[in-house]
Amino acid sequence: MKLDSRVLFGLSAMLFGASVQAAEPLALAPVQYREVEQTYSVDGVVEATRQSTVSAQISGRVKAIFFDVGDRVSKGQILLKIDEREAEQALAGSRAQLSQAQAALQNARLNYERSQELFKQKFISQAALDKAKSDYEMAKAQAEASEAGAQQSALAQSYTSVIAPYAGVVSARMVEMGEMVTVGKPLMTGFDPSQLRVIANVSQDRLKDIGARPDVTVEVPSLNRWIKAASVTVQPSADLRTHSTQVRIDLPANQANLYPGMFVRTHFVVGKENKMLIPTSAVVRRSEVVAVYVVDEKGAPRLRQVRLGEANAQNEIEVLAGLNIGERVAREAVKAGMVASEMKR
């Protein structure tokens, strides 16, 4: 059987690549004890530092909805509009009353000025002058009241456009198009994703361990991410039922893919301790088996089952059993597995 030259070239390239890959030395990590931070871990929940619900400030029918759940909005954008016809009619009526009151004020002012001149010439009595002054003061007060009413109507008319108080994301919408709303009815809820924090409840017997100024790192298991806290606030009160104290952990601004309600794990530094650590990339997980590749003096990787503890923010994990001090493990478990398979052929 005669093989095509291109097939022979391809097979040669594959064999050459495999041999080169097998010949590449494995990156090793020595098994040793190191002093690391001792932590106390508590589950927590992410929440938005700025989260609010906008409500209707006038009654009316929902005329238009411009944003829905998940949409990003900028500060000052119109979220939805309420039918403004009733508010516009009320504003027109208030402005008409203001014009009438201003005309009456002008007439009362002129009458009072004429009465002052007539009083100086002794053509009218003091009582007539006092009445003219009283009519002027009453007209002035009525004009001020009408002006305030017109301003209030103008403000109410502006409430037909529901404005976003700050830039953020819409997390809930509680109304539909054409729905009748009344004053105080919740319309939309939103939050600012750039400012997030974590809420954790710490048992009161551990407060002395974390100290007055806790050092905290937040682990997000779903994202495989560790975040150093920007600031920490321990609330000066305890829950009557659980006897725990709430701790607020502010996160650095603009955390991607993080949103309110997510589960996280908080790690409070409470001291120092020695741990046997290896890189997390060295761990192999096959079903219920957890193992690493131990490399002997000849450079041959051997799979060995281990028992592990907690991981840390430096992409390291504690070894509880299965390894000895001085041994070496392959940093890249996938590559070590390929080398071990090649050596068995």
Steps between C-alpha positions, in 0.01 A plus 500: 500500500649834394425809711468846354798728574273760662360238742852391591597862561197554725570188707862599539400846619258354756761259637761772508264735687409232754864415563588868543211546741607195699855625507404835647588506870211524743471807722533376858391632837672380818281375783582711805349680794453876479372756743170635370210698634258313721144588404149473636248443221137612491246479219374831367271657242574778251278806510504839331614798703255713301168330433165675487141471385339789313130554572220699339470856632174570317201289399443408138522238231838366384549644153844367401770270641853551368705247702459145625679263737871472423521825305769753587387858553686827539431760764212725394356268235121459487400154625128529421231761443159546661215660305555874547166639377343531845815660640517745209138605559572557868808706409299711255237566767764600756663740254162659424438551873845653532428748220170595667667546838779712350244726330310540828828579675584768244156657546526490881849652490382794285196553721720505811737753342206727404359468851833610648495817284137574589572449868786751486255753349245410772241384248454154664505376856756279674252213486479520121880501473525198731246312289694575180819377667322186623364428150853540359654263755224245436548519124877463545455188713252357249747557215778326695269205572401477133867508396581219741206301364622550143850383598354194671293417191810541281692266731217246489500522121872418495426184701334350193853415382664256742874576500790269593665643816841355407667280239436131554317184396127433521446197726118495519199654325167506684265661243369429152403724210155656553488416870348757737740609774444702816732711711755280676466194276843341430589515132857377450795385710862551398852485637841643425726208393817704546460510880449162664556361848473170684286437806625230739381405849786429740444307821551725802763266650723556191485880503803520729696285253433713193579823690370855470650547150450164325713386207259324264521326162182406315487175301250470214483122434283528188757729333810341657601849611648647817441869582680704764256710704517877451363572848322316781235622743395301807149598605473593871204268564418128515205291385284393793432154357837398353726712723700593193624839380462627146819596319489711185789445261535763228647368175720694255300684233387345171515127569415322175237221500415562865144595593272517808384171647809299405644257755856571616731384776680750721839422655599703808869495592530393866871405524786302345553125459718249312336306217614252237405669172509408133371684190132444423598429138682186622176335618323234294132431572352185352155422633551464876878458474725799575866450409825662388792389285808439714821518296786269602876551458489367143233753403219244475158624623299264720135561587436504876177557688499783755264664747472875465391792713406854404637705212630855538516815293846410363360200305642259755326222689583332831601131506369315804629151412670308220827693451827530689733793545770508231297330229428679173171527315430604143358853485293420190296186561373476142849511353629250757217261408599517133864427590396204719286356220786537250741319731265200530506440123 
